[in-house]
Amino acid sequence: MGTLASGISPLPVCSSLSLGNSIRDRSNRDASGERVSNCCRFGSTGSVKENCHSSSYSPSPPSSSACRVSPSAEIKSSVSSCRSSSASGKFFSGSGFRVGSLSGSGILSLTSIRKRSGRKFAVHYMAPGPEAGFKNGRLQSAASEAELTKIQQVEAHFQQETQAVSAGQYVVEDAEHTLVEPSDEFRKTALIPSLEKYDALYKESVKDPDAFWSRIASEFYWKEKWEVNDGKIHTENFDIREGPIKVEWFKGGKTNICYNALDRHVEAGRASDIAMYWEGNEPGYDSTVTFGQLLELVCQVANYLRSLGVKKGDAVVIYMPMLVELPVAMLACARIGAIHSVVFAGFSADSLAQRILDCKPKVVLTANGVMRGAKLINLKSIVDDALAQTKKQGHAVETCLVYGNEVATKKEETAWVGERDVWWQDVIPSQASRSEVEWVDAEDPLFLLYTSGSTGKPKGVLHTTGGYMVYTATTFKHAFDYRPGDIYWCTADCGWITGHSYLTYGPLLNGATVVNFEGVPTYPDAGRCWEIVDKYKVTIFYTAPTAIRSLMRAGDEPVKKHSRKSLRMLGSVGEPINPAAWKWYYEVVGDSRCPISDTWWQTETGGFMITPVPGAFALKPGSATFPFFGVQPAIVDENGKELEGECSGYLCIKASWPSAFRTLFGDHSRYETTYFAPFKGFYFSGDGCHRDKDGYYWLTGRVDDVINVSGHRIGSAEVESALVLHPQCAEAAVVGYDHDVKGQGIYAFVTLVEGVDYSEELRKALVAKVRSQIGPFAAPDVIHWAPGLPKTRSGKIMRRILRKIAANQIDELGDVSTLADPGVVEQLIELKGK
């Protein structure tokens, strides 16, 4: 094959593409057998409009560029996205790419040849021709050919999907990643529509966080303005060598989060707007609550709590199912300045008693029972047992307010303690529907949320009011590109931080309409979620990877039989999402048109820390992408040295953010030693992380989920992702166990696709899949067949239970009552060694 004057081999003319639902390799090969990419110009319908190599192709000069600038000092490489004024003249560029042009062809090819795990990596892009050039990843005008690097090799595969192209999504995939660009239509109305806009805001947020957050906080109602000292609205110390750890934001400011979530909207004329759709466990049981009605109900509960002597600073424990009354109880506590502590209504009596003894509430709120799927859970009997325990240990709860959930349990069948127990329906409706607001300091406590470790006392994570309010509202708004009129559904339970930040406070502070679901995603069938999406015209859907994989297992049909046309945004929370699940979620659930906000954050952080900002930059399946405004992530090695560029290590944060938790209730020493002692000067998340060459962050799981096999540090999430690439594997969970030779071995619990039988042949195929994807050192030593995995209702896999099973420590399993299905544990024990 001949060469042009520039010394570059010409690319072959494209043949027409037959675009289907699967992503296909559209590469051709040159005379030497080397693969070279097709490069075709696409119209709005996804058809090939003309050959890119035709001399008639002459797109207009670019009118704007949206090139990524590294969002922080740690990110040394980046993804850039530049666009021409021609609708079909899409092109991408990135710093670090080798760039070349084809004189006389009107095409500029940008190619990066890299090595990853011994495989070649190549990305091919399409761009306007010889009049354009790049410098440091940015478009330059009238750059000469001499300024452009010669392309010495082109190896790429160019992939398309009918829906993706017709929706304006441009997909570029290499051997490891897929870049999914937001569509033009999405970007036009996005709150942050470009990389430059994100970049400018991010830079401001880390350069002058006080000015940045002060401006945003001013959008909320404050009875009194916060203190400003030398231009600072926050104080912090993250270094235990410099004294006690301390974080404060907006101190001196007086506000109330309930007022901002409800009264503010009602006073703005939105009393009749729908605040919440409630969907019961059984199809057909539902209700609708307006902002005005929600405020009245909150005031009634607040008045009743006050009548019991509950005041500012008192703790109230809430042990309720996902009824409307659960977020109502939270907001009522916030209204009067009480500290709510929601305990997931599935924890055992022992676990509930532990939490009650720690915060010593006067009042416990519960329901007599709840149906989860086809299973009845008698909540009142659990509370009775817990309160009997706490009384023996010196703390007697004065009042137990019980909501009569007669769909689950009849009142007459509910055990009762006469002097202590009160029916909700007997006292709340008679309360006044107006209640005075308790104005609190920004640093006054808002709630306690206990997190369980595998051993030891639960940790009472304490969040305060002002910073949490500002940060959760802002992250909700931008991570989901929230717009007035959106219908938002988060499937989380309020017993977990997601239910606090992104079912209750974050959405309501923005005046959003939320869906509150009492049931489980697969009851009465695997189509329930999509039935609800269609019923309420849900536009934003936020759930956990475990739920996604569970729904994947049922196949595409339960999804496809529902429209889902209302959806425009998807979200993922709780754990790293493997690329296979991400792609299924994007392609099947979202019809390849809905961006996914794959969010990383923690109970301790209060809000999103690393998250996509849809409309601003491309997504990579399985990556949380880039830090949110004001968040300064650092990846450090085992000695606490901050690593630069592409790297893997321990994920830390090096400066405070408004919603950071302030302490562990009653145990500030544990707060310091757990989170700030491991790496001096940093908040240590406990998670492992990889940052790729483009600056994208990839969470690899908890550090204690890292398995050290013969000196190789292997993330459990990496092995799990490899296993689920096998078409017959629906889900996998990997833990380490003691190995006589390797130190640690890899023990994989595998759930198969419905209808697939266990077999030795399949076991070997799964091991081979991991060997081929990662390497022989990562091959599982044990494949344990798992009909299901032990999970909480929020979808979190209880790995401590899996570790005990792997280690044959069956008598040390501990409390399994918090699991969505405790029976799974017995099944796993029975299948061990089979």
Stockholm file with secondary structure:
# STOCKHOLM 1.0

chainA/1-834         MGTLASGISPLPVCSSLSLGNSIRDRSNRDASGERVSNCCRFGSTGSVKENCHSSSYSPSPPSSSACRVSPSAEIKSSVSSCRSSSASGKFFSGSGFRVGSLSGSGILSLTSIRKRSGRKFAVHYMAPGPEAGFKNGRLQSAASEAELTKIQQVEAHFQQETQAVSAGQYVVEDAEHTLVEPSDEFRKTALIPSLEKYDALYKESVKDPDAFWSRIASEFYWKEKWEVNDGKIHTENFDIREGPIKVEWFKGGKTNICYNALDRHVEAGRASDIAMYWEGNEPGYDSTVTFGQLLELVCQVANYLRSLGVKKGDAVVIYMPMLVELPVAMLACARIGAIHSVVFAGFSADSLAQRILDCKPKVVLTANGVMRGAKLINLKSIVDDALAQTKKQGHAVETCLVYGNEVATKKEETAWVGERDVWWQDVIPSQASRSEVEWVDAEDPLFLLYTSGSTGKPKGVLHTTGGYMVYTATTFKHAFDYRPGDIYWCTADCGWITGHSYLTYGPLLNGATVVNFEGVPTYPDAGRCWEIVDKYKVTIFYTAPTAIRSLMRAGDEPVKKHSRKSLRMLGSVGEPINPAAWKWYYEVVGDSRCPISDTWWQTETGGFMITPVPGAFALKPGSATFPFFGVQPAIVDENGKELEGECSGYLCIKASWPSAFRTLFGDHSRYETTYFAPFKGFYFSGDGCHRDKDGYYWLTGRVDDVINVSGHRIGSAEVESALVLHPQCAEAAVVGYDHDVKGQGIYAFVTLVEGVDYSEELRKALVAKVRSQIGPFAAPDVIHWAPGLPKTRSGKIMRRILRKIAANQIDELGDVSTLADPGVVEQLIELKGK
#=GR chainA/1-834 SS CCCCTTSCCCCCCCCCCCCCSSCCCCCEECTTSCEECCCEEECTTSSEEEETTSTTCCCCCCSEEECCCCSSTTCCCCCEEEECSSTTCEEEECTTCEEEEETTTTEEEEEEEEEETTEEEEEEEEECCTTEEEETTEEEETCCGGGSCCCCCCCCCCCCCHHHHHTTCCEEECSSCEEECCCHHHHHHCSSCSHHHHHHHHHHHHHCHHHHHHHHHTTSCCSBCCCCBTTBSEEEECCGGGSSCEEEESTTCEECHHIIIIIHHIIIIITTSEEEEEECSSTTCEEEEEHHHHHHHHHHHHHHHHHTTCCTTCEEEEECCSSTHHHHHHHHHHHHTCEEEECCTTSCHHHHHHHHHHHCCSEEEEESCEEETTEEECHHHHHHHHHHHHHHTTCCCSEEEEECCTTTCCGGGSCCCTTTEEEHHHHSTTSCSCCCCCCEETTSEEEEEEECCSSSSCEEEEEESHHHHHHHHHHHHHHTTCCTTCEEEECCCTTSHHHIIIIIIHHHHTTCEEEEECSCTTSSSTTHHHHHHHHHTCSEEEECHHHHHHHHHTCSHHHHTSCCTTCCEEEECSSCCCHHHHHHIIIIISTTCSCEEECBCCTTTCSCSBCCCTTTSCBCTTCCBSBCTTCCEEEECTTCCBCCSSEEEEEEECSCCTTCCCEETTCHHHHHHHHTSSSTTSEEEEEEEEECTTSCEEEEEEGGGEEEETTEEEEHHHHHHHHTTSTTEEEEEEEEEEETTTEEEEEEEEEECTTCCCCHHHHHHHHHHHHHHTCGGGCCSEEEECSSCCBBTTCCBCHHHHHHHHTTCGGGCCCCTTBSCTHHHHHHHHHTTC
#=GC SS_cons         CCCCTTSCCCCCCCCCCCCCSSCCCCCEECTTSCEECCCEEECTTSSEEEETTSTTCCCCCCSEEECCCCSSTTCCCCCEEEECSSTTCEEEECTTCEEEEETTTTEEEEEEEEEETTEEEEEEEEECCTTEEEETTEEEETCCGGGSCCCCCCCCCCCCCHHHHHTTCCEEECSSCEEECCCHHHHHHCSSCSHHHHHHHHHHHHHCHHHHHHHHHTTSCCSBCCCCBTTBSEEEECCGGGSSCEEEESTTCEECHHIIIIIHHIIIIITTSEEEEEECSSTTCEEEEEHHHHHHHHHHHHHHHHHTTCCTTCEEEEECCSSTHHHHHHHHHHHHTCEEEECCTTSCHHHHHHHHHHHCCSEEEEESCEEETTEEECHHHHHHHHHHHHHHTTCCCSEEEEECCTTTCCGGGSCCCTTTEEEHHHHSTTSCSCCCCCCEETTSEEEEEEECCSSSSCEEEEEESHHHHHHHHHHHHHHTTCCTTCEEEECCCTTSHHHIIIIIIHHHHTTCEEEEECSCTTSSSTTHHHHHHHHHTCSEEEECHHHHHHHHHTCSHHHHTSCCTTCCEEEECSSCCCHHHHHHIIIIISTTCSCEEECBCCTTTCSCSBCCCTTTSCBCTTCCBSBCTTCCEEEECTTCCBCCSSEEEEEEECSCCTTCCCEETTCHHHHHHHHTSSSTTSEEEEEEEEECTTSCEEEEEEGGGEEEETTEEEEHHHHHHHHTTSTTEEEEEEEEEEETTTEEEEEEEEEECTTCCCCHHHHHHHHHHHHHHTCGGGCCSEEEECSSCCBBTTCCBCHHHHHHHHTTCGGGCCCCTTBSCTHHHHHHHHHTTC
//
